[in-house]
Amino acid sequence: MIICICKSLNDRQLRESIASGASSFDELQFETGVSTCCGSCESSVHELLAAHAAGTGMAAAELRRSALG
């Protein structure tokens, strides 16, 4: 499913970047360019990161800390 219309990024591409080490919103944005144009996909990107963190057992506090930069 397309997550970022502006950059034509789908969830698979973003999950691959996350699996390759992009563990925060800023890192994912730097690696892929997601949410750098209109920003309407930002909440979906955060949800994707949270789902990955939950699946890998990352603590909620660690996720919040990485989201805050």
C-alpha positions in Angstrom: 0.0 0.0 0.0 1.3 3.5 -0.8 2.2 5.4 2.3 3.8 8.5 0.9 2.2 9.7 -2.3 4.7 12.5 -2.8 7.7 10.2 -2.9 5.8 7.1 -4.2 6.8 5.0 -1.2 4.9 1.9 -0.1 4.8 0.1 3.2 7.1 -2.6 1.9 9.9 -0.2 1.0 9.5 1.5 4.4 9.5 -1.8 6.2 12.7 -2.8 4.4 14.4 0.5 5.5 13.3 -0.1 9.0 14.6 -3.7 8.9 17.9 -2.4 7.5 18.4 -0.2 10.6 16.3 3.0 10.3 14.9 2.9 13.8 13.5 6.4 14.2 11.3 8.7 12.2 14.2 11.0 11.4 16.4 8.1 10.2 13.6 6.8 8.0 13.0 10.2 6.6 16.7 10.7 5.9 17.0 7.3 4.2 13.8 7.4 2.1 12.6 11.0 1.9 9.3 10.0 3.4 7.2 12.9 4.8 9.5 15.6 3.4 7.0 17.2 1.0 3.4 17.6 2.2 3.7 15.6 5.5 0.3 14.0 5.3 1.9 10.6 5.7 3.7 11.3 8.9 1.1 9.7 11.2 1.2 6.5 9.0 5.0 6.4 9.2 4.8 6.7 13.0 2.3 3.9 13.1 4.5 1.7 10.9 7.5 2.4 13.2 5.4 1.6 16.3 4.1 -1.7 14.8 7.7 -2.7 14.0 8.8 -1.8 17.5 5.9 -3.8 19.0 6.8 -6.8 16.8 10.5 -6.7 17.8 9.7 -6.2 21.5 11.1 -2.6 21.8 10.0 -1.0 25.0 7.4 1.8 24.6 9.7 4.2 26.4 12.5 3.5 23.9 10.2 4.0 21.0 9.0 7.4 22.4 12.6 8.4 23.0 13.6 7.5 19.4 10.6 9.4 18.1 11.6 12.5 20.0 15.1 12.4 18.6 
